[in-house]
């Protein structure tokens, strides 16, 4: 499945994309996205097998999408809907963009994933986490009066052995009408989903 946006295309991650993920292992911020990947899947074959195994699960418990720059067709990040709970109709949302700030591509990838989860997968709650040191995004959330569901103290272990708090947020389908999402729709000039 491919979702086409204004600035990007999003397609499901394939085993042959493992080499891209391996390159991203070297970026320290990527470890926030999936901290276990590098240690459990240190080579292309192991990572390809991991991606393929997730593609075989039906219904899926994790869907990962490669984010491609629409003009250059170059991979710029990854977004996933993971730990899908079909009973309680909820999942976790994770996003990583290979540049700072994530800019319009990050915002558009977030919009596409959220609307896809609610409109196409029938989910009713998405949970996402923001590290305490992600000041720009936390400020954006704060400016729109978005409060975390929880603060998880010392949740992330960093490479220097220090620990970092993370904030847990939730998104519900009715939140799409809130100012935060309306500002995203306006910035992207969208009327509906991707």
C-alpha positions in Angstrom: 0.0 0.0 0.0 1.2 3.5 -0.9 0.0 6.7 0.7 0.8 9.8 -1.4 1.0 13.2 0.2 2.1 16.6 -0.9 5.7 16.3 0.1 6.2 12.5 0.5 5.1 9.0 -0.4 4.7 6.4 2.3 4.9 2.7 1.4 5.1 -0.4 3.5 8.6 -1.4 4.6 10.0 -4.4 2.6 12.8 -6.9 3.5 15.0 -5.3 0.7 14.8 -2.0 2.6 17.0 -3.4 5.4 20.1 -1.7 4.0 18.5 1.7 4.5 17.7 0.9 8.1 21.2 -0.3 8.6 22.5 3.1 7.5 20.3 4.8 10.0 21.7 2.7 12.8 24.6 5.1 12.8 22.3 8.0 13.7 22.0 8.2 17.5 18.5 9.6 17.3 17.3 6.5 15.4 17.8 4.5 18.7 14.8 6.4 20.1 12.6 4.9 17.3 13.4 1.3 18.0 16.1 0.9 20.7 16.5 -2.9 20.2 17.0 -3.1 16.5 20.7 -2.6 16.3 21.6 -5.1 19.0 19.1 -7.8 18.0 19.5 -7.5 14.2 23.1 -6.4 13.6 23.3 -7.5 9.9 21.2 -7.1 6.8 20.1 -10.7 6.7 18.8 -10.7 10.3 17.0 -7.4 9.7 15.5 -8.5 6.4 14.2 -11.7 8.1 12.7 -9.6 10.9 10.9 -7.3 8.5 9.7 -10.3 6.5 8.4 -12.0 9.6 6.2 -9.0 10.4 4.8 -9.0 6.9 3.6 -12.6 7.3 1.5 -11.9 10.4 -2.2 -11.6 9.6 -3.8 -9.5 11.0 -0.7 -7.4 11.4 0.5 -6.4 14.8 2.9 -3.9 13.4 2.9 -2.0 10.1 6.0 -0.1 9.2 6.1 2.5 6.4 9.2 3.9 4.7 8.9 7.6 4.1 10.1 8.8 0.7 10.8 12.4 -0.4 8.2 12.9 -3.2 10.5 14.8 -5.5 13.8 12.9 -4.9 12.2 9.5 -4.2 14.8 9.2 -1.5 14.1 7.5 1.9 13.9 10.1 4.6 12.3 8.3 7.5 10.1 5.7 8.9 6.6 5.7 10.6 5.0 2.7 12.2 1.7 1.7 13.7 2.8 -1.0 16.2 1.5 -3.1 19.1 -1.9 -3.1 17.4 -4.6 -4.3 19.8 -7.6 -5.2 17.7 -9.7 -5.9 20.8 -9.3 -2.5 22.4 -8.8 -0.8 19.0 -5.6 0.9 19.9 -1.9 1.0 18.9 1.3 2.9 19.3 2.5 5.4 16.8 6.2 5.9 16.1 7.9 8.3 13.7 11.5 9.0 12.9 12.8 11.5 10.2 16.4 11.5 9.2 16.8 15.3 9.6 16.3 18.0 12.1 13.9 19.6 12.3 11.5 17.1 10.7 9.6 19.9 9.1 6.8 19.4 6.7 7.7 15.8 5.9 7.5 14.9 9.6 4.2 16.7 10.0 2.8 15.1 6.8 4.0 11.6 7.7 2.3 12.0 11.1 -0.9 13.2 9.5 -0.9 10.3 7.0 -0.3 7.7 9.6 -2.9 9.0 12.0 -5.6 9.3 9.4 -4.8 5.9 8.0 -4.9 4.3 11.5 -8.3 5.8 12.2 -10.0 5.7 8.7 -8.6 2.5 7.3 -7.6 0.4 10.2 -10.5 1.3 12.4 -8.4 2.1 15.5 -9.8 4.4 18.2 -6.7 5.4 20.1 -3.1 6.0 19.2 -0.4 6.3 21.8 2.9 8.1 21.1 5.9 9.0 23.2 8.1 12.1 23.1 11.5 12.2 24.7 12.1 15.0 27.2 14.9 16.4 25.0 12.7 16.8 21.9 12.1 20.4 22.8 10.7 21.6 19.5 7.9 19.1 19.4 7.1 19.3 23.1 6.8 23.1 22.6 4.4 22.6 19.7 2.2 20.3 21.8 2.3 22.7 24.7 1.3 25.6 22.5 -1.8 23.6 21.5 -2.7 22.8 25.2 -1.9 19.1 24.6 -1.2 17.5 28.0 0.5 14.1 28.3 -1.3 11.1 29.7 1.8 10.2 31.7 5.4 11.0 32.3 7.5 7.9 32.4 10.5 8.7 34.6 14.0 7.6 33.5 12.4 5.4 30.8 15.2 5.5 28.1 18.7 4.4 28.7 21.1 6.5 26.6 24.5 5.4 25.2 26.3 7.4 27.9 24.4 5.4 30.6 22.2 8.3 31.6 18.4 8.0 31.6 15.8 10.2 30.0 12.1 10.8 30.8 9.5 10.4 28.1 6.0 11.8 27.8 3.1 9.6 26.8 0.4 11.2 24.7 -2.8 9.8 23.2 -4.7 10.7 20.0 -8.4 9.9 19.4 -10.4 10.2 16.2 -12.3 13.2 17.6 -9.0 15.0 18.2 -8.6 15.6 14.5 -10.9 18.6 15.0 -8.6 20.1 17.6 -6.5 23.2 16.7 -3.2 21.2 16.6 -4.5 18.9 13.8 -6.4 21.8 12.1 -3.1 23.7 11.9 -1.5 20.7 10.3 -4.3 20.3 7.8 -4.0 24.0 7.0 -0.2 23.9 6.6 -0.5 21.0 4.3 -3.6 22.4 2.5 -5.5 19.1 3.1 -9.2 18.6 3.4 -9.1 15.0 4.5 -6.5 12.2 4.8 -3.5 11.4 2.6 
